[in-house]
Amino acid sequence: MNSTTDDVSLGASRRLATHAAGLTFEKLPADTVQAFKRTLLDFLTCAISGAAMPVSQALLGYFVENDATRISSVIGNGAKLSAPNAALVTGANVHGLDFDDGHTQGSAHAAGVIFPAVMAVAQQRGSTAHEIAAAVVCGYDVMCRIAATMHPESARRGYHNTALAGVFGATAAVSNLLKLDGDKTLHALGLAGSFSAGIREYLDEGAEIKRIHPGKAARDGIICAEFAKRGITGPSKILEGRYGFFATHAAPHVKWPRLFEGLGERYEIASVYHKPYPCCRHYHAVIEGIKELQREHRFKADEVEHADIGMYAVGFNGHDYKHCDSLLDAQMSAPVAAALAIVLGDVTATMFVPATLDRPDVRALIERIDARIDDECERIYPGVRSGSARIKLKNGTVLEKRVLEPKGEVKNPMTDADLEAKFHANCDPIIGDARSARIVADVWQFERLKDVTPFFTWG
């Protein structure tokens, strides 16, 4: 480390714990409160629509048989479990369709970690709307800052930032909700360092463990905060210590200044993206580039001789394969998404089914699409999550498009109306138009609600 890095890292864990312990709703700017409500609506979209996924149902079945606590609701489902177990299942719901929000600089999904932990404990404690909002903002801030500080080095080593940074975020959020002081919050974060785990090996097999990573982080965050509340200690230098989190997971490529950039002045919840497509975010720019080329040139799938899709290395590695033996396989494959965009003109949740993926025209086109590392995409990542598409038609025409900021990024956001439309499209068929309308109305006035129990009533 140089002297500047030493100065920034000195006391880093305590500084972050103090920030988390002192955050209250009254400190939040109006735009941060609005960002919270936008993420709340998107969280509910994903929790409700993902509740029927096989992994969520398997988890729920196990806990219903073995957990008789019945305190906290699984969001999107009528079941009640202990707070940690409810958070685990809700987190799996949220990540079940790969439709949840994320943080570009940290390459992590926060909604399935932070909201499940906060909502489960909030229901148990009877927390107010203001307390919930402050805790969620706190959790996003800690999780996304830690993820951005270690990314992309941690991902290159095979770690899943959602699971690793997520435990710290959930711990901070619940510590805030429990009103732990700075010292106990520091111990809670110290405990989180030993609970932090999750690797990306699922990419090679389409293994369903990925769906559980956010919920596991949510569950463990609750446990760490509750342990610290009861006097169990964790190391006080969990981030900067000799054997601390950053030393073991990202050194020497730790971006220490990023951890405290604008701390207390701006909040990372306003820096997340929201997904218009239910698949890996790494190639959303590619999907949009293809759709733009189709709008401009009106070509058809059978006219495509070959397509090259350009990505940055973290997105390319583990997402360049062409098989789709499971839902996760399909959602994590850039060539599969590109083929769906070309053949069907869009990428939606209903397309990731065997009847669509096994279509001869889709299968044939997947084989004619190759992913590659694009030098320009790599140069500007992780600051910009870009992508390129180069399509050669059978008549010799070559079409090219580069997209720097795909829909949903901070510089090209989904509007409030877009998020409402996403909610209604995915949730109306499940809970009905009337209930959906009430939820949307309550989300937009959340900070003024005296009663938040409707968000916990799903039976």
N, C-alpha and C positions, 0 to 999 in steps of 0.2 A: 504494500500500500504506500502511496505517497502521502505527504503531510496533509493535503486537502482531503483525501479520502479518510485519513485517520481522524481528522476533525469532525467530519460528517458522521462517521460510524460511532464515535465515542458516545456512550450512553443512549444508543439508538433504541434499544428495547424499552427502556424507561420512558424515553420521550414519546414513543408511540403509545405506551400504556397510559401516560398522563393525558394525552390527546383523547384517547378513547373514553377514559373515565370522566373527563370534563365536558363532553359533548352533550348539549341539551337542545331541545327543539327551538328554543328562543334564539339560539346562535345561528340557525339555518337561514340563509338568504331565500327570498321568494322563489328564485329559479331552481334552487336545490329542492325545495318542497315540491315544485312542479315535476322535477326529475324523479323524485321519489314516487309520485302518483303514477307517472308513466311506467315506471318499472313495476309497480304494484299491479297495474292492469295487465302487463305482459306476463308477469309471474302467474297470475290467476288463469290467464289463457292457457299457459303451458301445464299448470297443475291439473286443471279440469280436463283438458283434452288428452293428457298423458296418463290419467288414472287407470285407464282400461288396458294399458300395455302389459304384455305378459310378465315382464320382470316385476312391475309394480304389484300385479296380482299375486305373484308368487311370494313376494315379501309380505304383503298384507295377510295372505293366508297363514303364513308361519306365525306372525305376531298376534293375529286374532286368536290362534290356538294357544299361545304361550304367554300373552301379556294381558292380564285382567285389570290393569290399572284404570283404564277408561277415563283419562283426564283431558287429553289434548286431541283435537281432531286431525285426521289426515285430510289435508285440503283437497277438495274435489271428490271426497268419498265420505260416506256416513260413519265410518269406523272411528273409534276413539281408542288411543293407546297411551302409554306413558309419553311424556314430552320428548325424550330422546328417540324413542321408536317411531313416534308420529313424524318427527322431523326427518328421520331416515326414509320413510316411505314417501312422504311428500317430496323430498328431494329427488327421489327416483321418478316420481310422477313428472316433475318439472323437466327432467332431462330425457324423458322417455321418447320424445319425438325429435330431439335435437333441434328444438325450435326456440330455446331460451336465449336470453340476452348474453352478452359477453363483453370483454374488455380487450381491445386490440393490442395495446402496449403490453398487457400482461398475459394475453392468450388464455383467458380463464373465464369460466361461466359463473357469475355470482348469484343469480336469482335462485337457483336450486340449492344453494348453500345458506345464504343469509336469511331469506324470507322464511324457509321452513323452521330454522332454529328460533328465530324471533317469534313467529306466530305460535309455535308450540308452547314456548315459555310464557308468552303474553296471555294466552288463554288460561294457563295454569295460575297465573298471578293476578289476572284481571287488570292488565295494563291498559292505559289510555291510548287514544290515537296519537297523541303527541309523543308519548314514550315509545310507541312502536316505530314511528317515523324516525325519531332520533337514533334508535338502536339500529335500524336498517341502514341509515346513512353512515353510521359509525362502522358497521360491518363491511359495507362496500369500500369505505375509505381504507381500512386496514388491509383487507384482502387484495384489492386491486393495486395498492402501492407495493405490497410485498411481491406480488406476481410480476409487476412491471420492473421491479428492481432486479429480479433474477432471470427474466426472460430476455433473449431466447436461449441462453445457455442451459437452463434447467430442462427445457424441452429437447434440446439436442442430446442431452444425457438420457433421455427417455422418461423423464418425470412428467406427470400430468398436473399442470399448475392449478387446475380447479381443485383437485383433492388436497394438494400441499398447502397452497396459500389460503385455501378455503377454510381450513381448520382455524387458522389465526383470525380470519375475518369473523367466523361464527363465534369464536371465543370472545372476541372484542365486543361483538354485538350483544351477546347474552350478558357479559359482564356489565355493559352499559345498562341493560334492562334491569339487572339485579342491583344496580347502583353500587357496585363495588368501587372502592377507592383506588387510587393509582397504584398502591403497593399490591393489593390483591389482584388487580387487573394484570400487573406485571407477572405475578406468580401464575395467573391463568394462562397468559401467553407463553410462559416458560413451560407449562405442562403441554400446551398445544404443540410445541416443537417435537415432543416425543410421540404425539398422536398423528403427526403429519405423515401421510403415505399415499402413494398412488402412482403407478407406472403405466406407460402407453403401449405395453405389449398387446393390449386388446386390438390394436390396429391390424396386426398380422393375421388375426383369426375372426374378427368381427365378434369378439367375446362380449357378453352382455354386462360384464363388470363395470364397463364405462358408465352405464346408467346409474349405478349405485354410488359412484364417487362423490357427487355433490351431497347426497343424503348422508353418506358416511361422515363427511366433513361437518355437516350440520349437527348430526348426533354427537360427534366427538367434541364439537365446540361447546355444546350444552354441558357435557360432562366435565370438561376442563374448567369452565366457569363455576359450576356447582362445587367441584372439588376445592378450588381456590377459596370460595366463599367459606368452606368448612375448615380452612387452615392448612390444606395440603400445599406444599411449596414446589415451585419450579425454578429453574435457573434464571437468574436476573439478567443474563446477557445472552438470551436465546438466539437473538439475531446476529450479534456481532462477536460472540465469544469464539475462543480458539477452536472449539468443536461445535460451534453454533450452526444455525440453519443455513446461513449463506455460505459459510466455509465448507460445509459438506455438500451443498447442492448447486452452487454456482461459481465459487471462487476459481480463478481470479477475476472472472467477468461479472462482478457485482457492480451495479450502477447505483452506488450509495446516494448521490444527490437526488435521484428520482424518488427515493423513499419519502423525502420530506418536502418535495417540490410543492410550494403553495399550501403547506399544511395549515389547516385552520382558516384558510382564506378561500379555497375552492375545494369542492368535494367530488371524489371520483365517480359517484353515482351519476353525475352529469356527463361522464365521459364514456359511458357504455353504449354499445350498439344494440339495436333490436333487429331480429331476423325476419325478413320477408319469406325466406325459403327454409324448409325443415331439413337441412343437411349441414355438413361442416362449413363453417364460415370461411375457411381458407380459400375457397374457390367461388364465393358469391360474386366476386368481381368478374370472374370468367363467365358465369351464368348471365350476368347483365350485359357483358360484351357480346355474347351470342345473340341475346334478345334484341340488342340494338342493331346488330348486323341484319337480323331477320326483318326488322321494321324497315330498314333502309333498302334492302335488296330483294326481299320476298323470295328467298331460295327455299327449296324443299329438301327433306332429308335424303331422298334418293338421288339428289343432284350433288351430294357431298362426296368427293373422292377421298379426302383425308382432312383431319383437323388436328392442329397443335394447340395446346393450351399451356400458357406460361404462368408459372407461380414462383414464389420465393421458396427457399429450401425447406423451411419448417413445414410449410403447407404441402410441398411436393412429397417429402419423405413420409411414406406410410399412407399416402392418398392417391398414388399413381396407378394402383392396380385396376384390373378390369373385371374381376369376378364379383358376384353379388349373391353369395350363398345364404345371406341373412339380411335382415333389415339394416343392421348396423353396417354390414359390408357395403350395402348400396348407398347409405347415407354418408359414408366416409370416402367414397370413390369419386374422384374428380371426373374421370371419363364417363361414369354412369350419369352423373348430374348433367354433364355437357350433352350427352346423347338425349336425355329427356328434354332438355331445353330446345334442342334442334328438332326432334321429332314431334313434340307436343306443344312447343312454344312457351313452356313454363315449367316450374318445378314445385309441386305441391305434395302435401302429406299423402293424399290418396293415390299418388303415382308409385309410391314405394311398396308395391304389392306384386306378388308373382305374376298375376295376369298381365301387368304392364311390363315388368322387367323381362319377362320371357317372350315378349312379342318379337317375332323374327326381325322386324325393321329396327327395333331398339338394340337387340343383341348384335346385329350386323354392324350397326353404326358404332357401338362401343368399341368394337375391334378396329375401327378406322380412326380412333381418337387416341392421341398420345399426349401425356403430360410431360413437361420438362421444366427445368429451373431457368427462369428468365433473369438475366443479369440485372436489368433495371428494377424488376420487382424485388430482387434480393438486396439491391443497394439501398432502397428506401424503406425496407422493413426493419423493425416493427413499427416505425413511425407512421407508415402508410400501408394498408392491407390491399395491395393492388393485384391485378391479373391481366392477362392478355389472351386473345383468341385469334388464331390464324386459320382460316378455312379455305381450302382449295376445292373448287368445284370441278366437275368432270369436264366442263367446257374450257378449262384452263384458267378461269378467273380466280384470283386470289383476293380474299376479303380479310381485312385486319382491323382489330379494335383493341384499344388499351383502356382499362377503367381503373382510375386511381382511388375513388371513394365510392364503394358500392352502397346501394340504398340501405339505410339504417345506421351508417356511421355518423359521428357527431357533425361532420361537415356536409352530410347528405342524409339528414335524419328522416325516419318515418314520422309523419305528423301525428298529432293526437287523433285525428280522424283515421289515419292508417292503422293505428293501434286499436282503435275501437272496431274497425272493420275486421281486423285479424281476430279479435276476441269474439265477435258475433259469428264469424264464419266457422270458427272451431268449437264454440261453446253453446250456441243456440240449439243445435241438434241434440245436445246432451242434457242441458238443464232447462231449456225452454226460453222463448223470446222474452217473456215477462220477467223471469228471474234475471236473465242477462241484462236487461235494461236497468233493473234496480241496482245490480252490482256496479255497472258502469257509472251510474249517477252517484253512488256512494263513494266510488274511487275518486272522482273529481272533487268531491267535497270532504275527503277523508279527514283533513285536519280539523274540521268543524264538527265531526261526529261525536256525540256523547255516548253512543252505544256501538261498539264494533262487533258484537256477537254475531250478526248475520254473516260475517266472514268465516265463522267457525261452525256454521250450521249447514251440514251437507246431507243429512239423512232424509 
